């Protein structure tokens, strides 16, 4: 699920929406024309400004890193999260100007054979990801490999900004649905067509998911992937793309470890959700600076 921070929309609402969208389109054109080598220095500056100007987001990242690291993070460690957040926005802006060939040339893929095995069941595949590395880039890897992928995008205001970011992320083939009841129905249909779902599962924006342990403390996780899997029999893979040196990525796809089911749907949803959280915890623990969540992830 793609998240546009509420404070972005709130601060920009007084401006003309037409000027805002025009500015975003201009930034997209610039990111698409400039070599990727420009992304690192530009986003370092943008990330530093973001870090200095948003004390609320800075406090949230500090608290998140404290849970991950088991200690108080340094200011440099906090600033690196904002740097990676800026890189993620660069990727989003540049995507429509990329080709599948260019995307695949930037990524080393590990575990694609697990997708083929999962699809042999004919029930679709649920790829559970996180706000790790570059969500926008990761969402294009599977379409670049020839798979039909459906995802969900969190609604945001103003609608024109939502439409802009939706177009950016759908330009290369990933189909994004606005979050809601109708999205759930369409996701079920996609699984019945043996398609792939790409769902970002490390932040429960609805606030209705179960509390599960994450880095030793309980926090809410969305239960949609677990519910969809139990409803349809679709296997779950964890799928993340980790940023590495030179603007390249490592894409990792692996089956979810076997979960002992009880037959009680409510309990089984929690168990499967916990299994997803445990696997995502592994990747976040190894790359905490790339976990670009700018809201407190644990209850205060």
C-alpha positions in Angstrom: 0.0 0.0 0.0 1.4 3.4 -0.9 1.3 6.1 1.7 1.3 9.8 1.1 1.9 11.4 4.6 -1.2 13.4 5.7 0.9 16.4 6.7 2.0 16.7 3.0 -1.5 17.1 1.8 -2.5 19.4 4.7 0.4 21.8 4.1 -0.1 21.9 0.3 -3.9 22.3 0.3 -3.7 26.1 0.5 -1.8 26.1 -2.8 -3.5 25.7 -6.1 -4.0 22.0 -6.8 -3.2 22.5 -10.4 0.2 24.1 -9.6 0.9 21.3 -7.2 0.3 18.6 -9.7 2.2 20.6 -12.4 5.1 20.7 -10.0 5.0 17.0 -9.3 4.9 16.3 -13.1 7.9 18.6 -13.6 9.8 16.8 -10.8 8.9 13.5 -12.4 10.2 14.7 -15.8 13.4 15.8 -14.1 13.9 12.5 -12.2 13.3 10.6 -15.4 15.8 12.6 -17.5 18.6 12.8 -14.9 21.0 9.8 -14.6 20.4 7.7 -11.5 23.8 8.8 -10.2 22.2 12.2 -9.4 19.6 10.6 -7.1 22.1 10.0 -4.2 23.4 13.5 -3.8 20.0 15.2 -4.5 18.1 12.9 -2.1 20.8 13.4 0.6 20.0 17.1 0.6 16.2 16.6 0.4 16.3 14.0 3.1 18.3 16.4 5.4 15.8 19.1 4.9 12.9 16.7 5.5 14.7 15.5 8.7 15.3 19.0 10.0 11.8 20.4 9.2 9.6 17.6 10.5 10.1 17.1 14.3 7.0 14.8 14.6 8.2 12.4 11.9 11.7 12.6 13.4 10.4 11.6 16.8 8.4 8.7 15.3 11.5 7.4 13.4 13.5 7.7 16.6 11.0 5.6 18.5 10.8 3.0 15.7 14.6 2.7 15.6 14.7 2.4 19.4 12.5 -0.7 19.2 14.5 -2.2 16.3 18.0 -1.5 17.6 17.3 -2.1 21.3 18.9 1.3 22.2 18.5 5.0 21.5 19.5 5.6 17.9 22.0 8.3 16.9 20.8 11.4 15.0 22.8 10.2 12.0 20.9 6.9 12.1 17.6 8.8 12.2 18.7 11.1 9.3 19.5 8.1 7.1 15.9 6.9 7.2 14.8 10.3 5.8 17.5 10.0 3.1 16.1 6.6 2.1 12.6 8.1 2.2 13.7 10.7 -0.3 15.3 8.1 -2.5 12.0 6.2 -2.5 10.1 9.3 -3.8 12.8 9.7 -6.5 12.1 6.2 -7.6 8.4 6.9 -7.7 8.9 10.1 -9.8 11.2 8.3 -12.2 9.2 5.1 -12.8 7.1 6.2 -15.7 10.3 7.1 -17.6 11.8 3.6 -17.1 11.4 0.4 -19.0 11.2 -3.2 -17.8 14.6 -3.8 -19.3 16.1 -0.9 -17.2 14.4 -2.1 -14.1 15.6 -5.7 -14.4 19.2 -4.4 -15.1 19.2 -2.8 -11.7 18.1 -5.8 -9.6 19.5 -9.1 -8.6 16.5 -11.4 -8.0 16.6 -14.3 -5.5 13.8 -16.8 -5.2 11.6 -16.3 -8.3 11.3 -20.0 -8.5 9.1 -19.9 -5.4 6.5 -17.9 -7.4 6.3 -20.5 -10.1 5.8 -23.3 -7.6 3.1 -21.3 -5.8 1.3 -20.5 -9.0 1.1 -24.2 -9.9 -1.6 -24.5 -7.2 -3.8 -22.3 -9.4 -5.0 -20.2 -6.4 -3.0 -17.0 -7.0 0.0 -15.8 -4.9 0.1 -13.2 -2.1 3.4 -11.3 -1.9 3.7 -9.7 1.5 6.1 -6.8 1.5 7.2 -3.9 3.7 8.1 -0.2 3.5 11.6 -1.4 3.0 14.1 -0.5 0.3 11.9 1.1 -2.4 8.3 0.0 -2.4 7.6 1.7 -5.8 10.5 0.0 -7.5 9.8 -3.4 -5.9 6.2 -3.3 -7.2 7.5 -3.2 -10.8 9.9 -6.2 -10.6 7.2 -8.8 -10.9 5.4 -7.1 -13.9 8.8 -6.8 -15.5 9.1 -10.6 -15.2 5.8 -11.0 -16.9 3.4 -11.5 -14.0 0.0 -9.8 -13.6 0.2 -7.9 -10.2 -2.6 -6.2 -8.3 -2.1 -4.0 -5.2 -3.8 -1.6 -2.9 -3.2 2.1 -2.5 -4.2 4.1 0.6 -6.5 7.0 -0.2 -5.2 10.5 0.2 -6.2 14.1 -0.2 -6.5 16.0 -2.5 -7.8 13.5 -5.0 -5.6 14.9 -7.7 -2.5 14.1 -5.7 -3.8 10.5 -5.2 -4.4 10.2 -8.9 -0.9 11.5 -9.7 0.9 8.9 -7.5 -1.4 6.2 -8.6 -0.6 6.9 -12.3 3.2 7.0 -11.4 3.0 3.5 -9.9 0.7 1.9 -12.4 2.5 3.1 -15.5 4.5 -0.1 -15.9 1.8 -2.6 -15.3 1.0 -2.9 -11.5 -2.7 -2.4 -11.1 -3.5 -0.5 -7.9 -6.9 -0.4 -6.2 -8.1 2.3 -3.7 -8.4 0.8 -0.3 -11.8 -0.3 0.8 -14.4 -3.1 0.6 -14.5 -3.1 -3.1 -10.8 -3.6 -3.2 -11.1 -6.8 -1.1 -13.6 -8.2 -3.5 -11.3 -7.4 -6.5 -8.4 -9.0 -4.7 -10.3 -12.2 -4.3 -11.2 -12.2 -8.0 -7.5 -11.7 -8.9 -6.5 -14.7 -6.8 -9.1 -16.8 -8.6 -7.5 -15.7 -11.9 -4.2 -17.0 -10.4 -2.7 -13.5 -10.4 -0.2 -12.1 -7.9 -1.2 -9.7 -5.1 1.5 -7.2 -4.0 0.6 -6.0 -0.5 2.6 -3.8 1.9 1.9 -5.4 5.2 4.0 -3.7 7.9 1.6 -0.9 8.7 -2.0 -1.2 9.7 -3.6 2.0 8.5 -7.1 0.8 9.3 -6.3 0.2 12.9 -8.3 -3.0 13.0 -5.6 -5.7 12.7 -4.4 -8.0 15.6 -1.7 -7.2 18.0 1.3 -9.4 17.3 4.9 -9.2 18.7 7.3 -7.2 16.6 10.8 -6.7 17.8 9.7 -8.0 21.2 6.7 -5.5 21.7 3.1 -5.9 20.5 1.9 -3.8 17.7 -0.9 -4.0 15.1 -0.4 -5.6 11.8 -3.0 -5.7 8.9 -4.7 -9.1 8.7 -5.8 -8.8 5.1 -3.1 -11.1 3.7 -3.8 -13.8 6.2 -7.6 -13.6 5.7 -7.2 -13.7 1.9 -4.9 -16.7 2.2 -7.1 -18.7 4.5 -10.2 -17.8 2.4 -8.7 -18.9 -0.9 -5.8 -21.2 -0.2 -3.4 -18.8 -1.9 0.2 -19.3 -0.6 2.0 -16.3 0.9 5.5 -15.2 0.0 7.4 -12.5 1.7 8.9 -10.2 -1.0 11.2 -7.2 -0.4 13.7 -5.2 -2.5 16.7 -4.0 -0.6 18.6 -1.0 -1.8 22.4 -1.5 -2.2 25.4 0.5 -3.5 25.4 2.0 -7.0 21.6 2.4 -7.1 21.0 -1.3 -7.4 18.7 -3.7 -5.5 18.5 -7.2 -4.1 15.0 -8.6 -4.5 14.2 -11.5 -2.1 11.2 -13.8 -2.4 10.6 -16.7 -0.1 7.7 -18.9 1.1 6.2 -18.2 4.4 7.2 -20.8 6.9 4.5 -23.5 7.6 2.0 -22.3 10.1 0.2 -24.8 12.4 -3.5 -24.0 11.9 -6.2 -24.7 14.5 -9.3 -24.6 12.3 -10.5 -21.5 14.2 -10.4 -18.7 11.6 -9.8 -15.9 14.1 -6.9 -17.7 15.7 -5.5 -18.8 12.4 -5.6 -15.2 11.0 -3.5 -14.1 14.0 -1.0 -17.0 13.6 -0.5 -16.3 9.9 -0.2 -12.6 10.5 2.4 -13.3 13.2 4.4 -15.5 10.8 4.5 -12.6 8.3 5.6 -10.2 11.0 8.4 -12.5 12.0 9.8 -12.7 8.4 9.6 -9.0 7.8 11.3 -8.4 11.2 14.3 -10.3 9.8 14.7 -7.9 6.9 14.0 -4.8 8.9 16.5 -5.8 11.5 19.2 -6.2 8.9 18.4 -2.9 7.1 16.8 -0.5 9.7 17.9 2.6 7.8 15.7 1.5 4.9 12.5 1.0 6.9 10.8 4.2 5.8 7.9 4.4 8.2 7.4 7.9 9.5 4.7 7.2 12.0 5.1 5.6 15.5 4.8 1.9 14.9 4.3 0.9 18.5 1.7 2.1 21.0 2.9 5.0 23.1 
